[in-house]
Amino acid sequence: MIVFLPAASMPYPHIDPIALQIGPVSIHWYGLMYLAGFGLAWLLGRWRIQHHPSPAGLTLRDLEDIIFYGVLGVVLGGRLGYVLFYKFDDYLAHPLSVFEVWQGGMSFHGGLIGVTLAMLFFARRRGQPLLAIGDFIAPLIPLGLAAGRLGNFINGELWGRPTDLPWGMVFPGARDGAPRHPSQLYEMGLEGFALFALVWWFARKPRPAGQVSAVFLMGYGLFRFLVEFTREPDDFLGLLAGGLSMGQLLSLPMILIGLALFIWAAGRSSPAPTR
């Protein structure tokens, strides 16, 4: 059942974060969003293999392995990234709480590092070039990010800063009761749908190895950096160097690495042929 809160400029839909209860087992919407993200990656990956073959010659069996390693990278990297980037002192004082994943706490930037390491392991195991694999999976990621941000919105978490815009919403966890930016939806639109359109379009034609990955890095970093101006900083961190949030400080290296990779790839090789 959905209940609307009339105090907001635009009502926030109160949706039970538990999608399904089967006895003592609770299935949460956020978990379903993760499943949806990986499911979309699998479907898009199948389409790319069948209609736009990777220079690495990836097969459907390879795709299954990539999804498996990707899940491990996202979960382990996302959790460890949150521990290291956001609450290192707290977890250092209570190390066993690192394993309390049901309490929440995942970092996209940590997940990206985890996936990169997982793909490096896959590439070495298969004897295939890492950049070609990165270029293959980059267009598969954004729709999964969109699903994750929708999960954040359903949970009523990671809301934005106070605003007087007509679409501001009063989130139940915000103590001041002020309408706030639905920054989760901004991120869903930019880091999810817009980034998907950009990277998918760019990857339609043969590109020098590494450039599709570079566009993903630059696009996500830029979109995340901009959205962070509307997102409420973590109360335990606040704004950091230069008045920037942790998300912005972590996104700046993504933009720079992506730009450097794009330029390096352009000068190193011609567009890779498809098979």
C-alpha positions as CSV (number, residue, x, y, z in Angstrom):
1,M,0.0,0.0,0.0
2,I,1.3,3.5,-0.9
3,V,0.6,6.4,1.4
4,F,1.3,10.0,0.4
5,L,2.7,12.6,2.8
6,P,0.9,15.9,2.1
7,A,3.5,18.1,3.7
8,A,5.9,18.0,0.8
9,S,5.8,20.2,-2.2
10,M,5.5,17.0,-4.2
11,P,4.3,14.0,-2.2
12,Y,6.9,11.4,-1.4
13,P,5.4,7.9,-2.0
14,H,5.9,5.8,1.1
15,I,6.6,2.4,-0.3
16,D,7.3,-0.5,2.1
17,P,11.0,-1.4,1.5
18,I,10.0,-5.1,1.9
19,A,8.6,-6.2,-1.5
20,L,7.6,-9.7,-0.3
21,Q,7.5,-11.5,3.0
22,I,7.5,-15.3,3.0
23,G,7.5,-16.4,6.6
24,P,10.7,-15.2,8.3
25,V,12.2,-14.4,4.9
26,S,12.0,-10.7,3.7
27,I,12.7,-9.8,0.1
28,H,13.6,-6.1,-0.1
29,W,13.1,-3.9,-3.1
30,Y,16.7,-2.8,-2.9
31,G,17.9,-6.4,-3.3
32,L,15.5,-6.8,-6.2
33,M,17.0,-3.7,-7.8
34,Y,20.5,-5.3,-7.6
35,L,19.0,-8.5,-9.3
36,A,17.4,-6.3,-11.9
37,G,20.7,-4.5,-12.6
38,F,22.6,-7.7,-13.2
39,G,19.7,-9.1,-15.2
40,L,19.7,-6.1,-17.5
41,A,23.5,-6.4,-17.9
42,W,23.1,-10.0,-18.9
43,L,20.4,-9.2,-21.5
44,L,22.3,-6.3,-23.0
45,G,25.5,-8.4,-23.0
46,R,23.8,-11.1,-24.9
47,W,22.6,-8.6,-27.5
48,R,26.0,-7.1,-27.9
49,I,27.6,-10.5,-28.4
50,Q,25.0,-11.5,-31.0
51,H,24.9,-8.2,-32.9
52,H,28.1,-6.3,-32.0
53,P,30.8,-8.8,-31.3
54,S,33.6,-7.7,-29.0
55,P,37.2,-7.6,-30.4
56,A,38.1,-9.9,-27.6
57,G,35.8,-12.6,-29.1
58,L,33.7,-13.0,-26.0
59,T,31.1,-15.8,-26.0
60,L,27.8,-16.3,-24.1
61,R,29.8,-18.5,-21.7
62,D,32.3,-15.7,-21.1
63,L,29.3,-13.4,-20.4
64,E,28.1,-15.7,-17.7
65,D,31.6,-15.7,-16.1
66,I,31.8,-11.9,-16.4
67,I,28.4,-11.5,-14.6
68,F,29.6,-13.8,-11.8
69,Y,32.9,-12.0,-11.3
70,G,31.0,-8.7,-11.6
71,V,28.7,-9.6,-8.8
72,L,31.6,-10.5,-6.5
73,G,33.4,-7.2,-7.5
74,V,30.4,-5.1,-6.9
75,V,29.5,-6.6,-3.5
76,L,33.0,-6.9,-2.0
77,G,34.4,-3.8,-3.6
78,G,31.3,-1.7,-2.8
79,R,31.4,-2.8,0.9
80,L,35.1,-2.3,1.3
81,G,35.0,1.0,-0.5
82,Y,32.3,2.2,1.9
83,V,34.4,1.1,4.9
84,L,37.6,2.8,3.6
85,F,36.2,6.0,2.0
86,Y,33.4,6.8,4.4
87,K,33.6,5.2,7.9
88,F,37.1,3.9,8.3
89,D,37.5,5.0,11.9
90,D,34.2,3.5,13.0
91,Y,34.9,0.2,11.4
92,L,38.5,0.2,12.7
93,A,37.0,0.6,16.2
94,H,34.4,-2.2,15.5
95,P,36.0,-4.4,12.8
96,L,33.3,-7.1,13.0
97,S,30.7,-4.6,11.9
98,V,32.2,-4.7,8.4
99,F,30.3,-8.0,7.9
100,E,26.9,-6.5,9.0
101,V,25.9,-5.8,5.4
102,W,22.2,-5.8,6.4
103,Q,22.9,-2.5,8.1
104,G,23.6,-0.9,4.7
105,G,26.7,0.8,3.4
106,M,27.9,0.4,-0.2
107,S,30.1,2.7,-2.3
108,F,29.8,2.9,-6.1
109,H,33.5,4.0,-6.4
110,G,34.5,1.0,-4.3
111,G,32.3,-1.3,-6.4
112,L,34.0,0.1,-9.6
113,I,37.4,-0.7,-8.2
114,G,36.1,-4.2,-7.3
115,V,34.7,-4.8,-10.7
116,T,37.9,-3.6,-12.4
117,L,40.0,-6.0,-10.3
118,A,37.5,-8.8,-11.1
119,M,37.7,-8.1,-14.8
120,L,41.5,-8.0,-14.6
121,F,41.4,-11.5,-13.0
122,F,39.0,-12.6,-15.8
123,A,41.2,-11.1,-18.5
124,R,44.4,-12.8,-17.3
125,R,42.6,-16.1,-16.8
126,R,41.3,-16.0,-20.4
127,G,44.4,-14.4,-21.9
128,Q,42.3,-11.5,-23.3
129,P,43.0,-7.8,-23.3
130,L,41.5,-5.9,-20.3
131,L,40.6,-2.8,-22.3
132,A,38.5,-4.8,-24.8
133,I,36.7,-6.4,-21.9
134,G,36.2,-3.1,-20.2
135,D,34.8,-1.6,-23.5
136,F,32.4,-4.5,-23.7
137,I,31.0,-4.2,-20.2
138,A,30.9,-0.4,-19.9
139,P,27.6,0.0,-21.8
140,L,26.0,-2.7,-19.7
141,I,26.5,-0.9,-16.4
142,P,24.4,2.3,-16.4
143,L,20.9,0.7,-16.4
144,G,22.0,-1.3,-13.3
145,L,23.0,2.0,-11.7
146,A,19.6,3.4,-12.5
147,A,17.9,0.4,-10.8
148,G,20.1,0.9,-7.7
149,R,19.2,4.6,-7.4
150,L,15.5,3.6,-7.7
151,G,16.1,1.3,-4.8
152,N,17.6,4.2,-2.8
153,F,14.5,6.3,-3.6
154,I,12.2,3.5,-2.4
155,N,14.2,3.2,0.8
156,G,13.9,6.9,1.3
157,E,17.7,7.2,1.7
158,L,20.5,9.4,0.2
159,W,18.1,12.3,-0.2
160,G,19.0,15.7,-1.4
161,R,19.6,19.1,0.1
162,P,16.7,21.4,1.1
163,T,15.0,23.1,-1.9
164,D,12.0,25.4,-2.6
165,L,11.5,23.9,-6.1
166,P,8.0,22.5,-6.7
167,W,9.3,18.9,-6.9
168,G,11.0,19.0,-3.5
169,M,10.0,16.1,-1.3
170,V,9.9,15.6,2.5
171,F,11.7,12.4,3.1
172,P,10.7,10.5,6.3
173,G,14.3,10.3,7.6
174,A,15.0,14.0,7.3
175,R,14.5,15.4,10.8
176,D,14.0,19.0,9.8
177,G,10.9,18.2,7.7
178,A,12.0,20.5,4.8
179,P,11.3,19.6,1.2
180,R,14.5,18.3,-0.4
181,H,15.8,17.5,-3.8
182,P,14.9,13.9,-4.9
183,S,18.6,13.5,-5.8
184,Q,18.2,9.7,-6.1
185,L,16.0,10.4,-9.1
186,Y,18.4,12.9,-10.5
187,E,21.1,10.2,-10.3
188,M,18.9,7.6,-11.8
189,G,18.3,9.9,-14.8
190,L,21.9,11.1,-15.3
191,E,24.1,8.2,-14.0
192,G,21.6,5.7,-15.3
193,F,19.6,6.6,-18.4
194,A,21.6,9.5,-19.8
195,L,24.9,7.7,-19.3
196,F,23.5,4.6,-20.8
197,A,22.4,6.5,-23.9
198,L,25.8,8.2,-24.2
199,V,27.9,5.1,-23.8
200,W,25.7,2.8,-25.8
201,W,25.6,5.3,-28.7
202,F,29.4,5.8,-28.6
203,A,30.0,2.0,-28.5
204,R,27.9,1.4,-31.7
205,K,30.9,2.0,-33.9
206,P,34.4,0.5,-33.6
207,R,36.6,2.6,-31.3
208,P,40.2,2.4,-30.3
209,A,40.6,0.0,-27.4
210,G,39.8,1.8,-24.1
211,Q,37.8,4.7,-25.4
212,V,34.4,3.2,-24.6
213,S,35.6,2.6,-21.0
214,A,37.0,6.2,-20.9
215,V,33.6,7.7,-22.0
216,F,32.0,5.7,-19.2
217,L,34.5,7.0,-16.6
218,M,34.2,10.6,-17.7
219,G,30.4,10.5,-18.1
220,Y,29.8,9.0,-14.7
221,G,32.3,11.2,-12.9
222,L,30.9,14.3,-14.4
223,F,27.2,13.4,-13.8
224,R,28.0,12.3,-10.2
225,F,30.0,15.5,-9.6
226,L,27.1,17.7,-10.7
227,V,24.4,15.8,-8.8
228,E,26.4,15.9,-5.6
229,F,25.6,19.7,-5.5
230,T,22.0,18.8,-4.8
231,R,22.6,15.7,-2.6
232,E,22.8,16.1,1.2
233,P,26.4,15.3,2.4
234,D,26.8,12.4,4.8
235,D,26.2,13.8,8.3
236,F,29.2,12.0,9.6
237,L,31.5,13.6,7.0
238,G,29.9,16.8,5.8
239,L,31.7,18.8,3.1
240,L,35.4,18.3,2.8
241,A,38.3,20.0,0.9
242,G,37.2,22.9,-1.2
243,G,33.6,22.5,0.0
244,L,33.2,19.3,-2.0
245,S,31.6,16.1,-0.8
246,M,33.3,12.8,-0.6
247,G,31.4,11.7,-3.7
248,Q,32.8,14.6,-5.7
249,L,36.3,14.1,-4.5
250,L,36.1,10.4,-5.6
251,S,34.6,11.4,-8.9
252,L,37.3,13.9,-9.9
253,P,39.9,11.2,-10.4
254,M,37.4,9.2,-12.6
255,I,37.1,12.2,-14.9
256,L,40.8,12.7,-15.1
257,I,41.6,9.0,-15.6
258,G,38.9,8.8,-18.2
259,L,40.2,11.8,-20.1
260,A,43.8,10.5,-20.0
261,L,42.7,7.0,-21.2
262,F,40.6,8.5,-24.0
263,I,43.6,10.6,-25.3
264,W,46.1,7.7,-24.8
265,A,43.8,5.3,-26.7
266,A,43.3,7.7,-29.5
267,G,47.0,8.1,-30.0
268,R,47.9,4.5,-29.5
269,S,45.7,2.6,-31.9
270,S,43.2,2.7,-34.7
271,P,39.6,1.5,-34.2
272,A,39.5,-2.2,-33.3
273,P,37.8,-4.3,-36.0
274,T,34.8,-6.3,-35.1
275,R,34.7,-10.0,-35.7
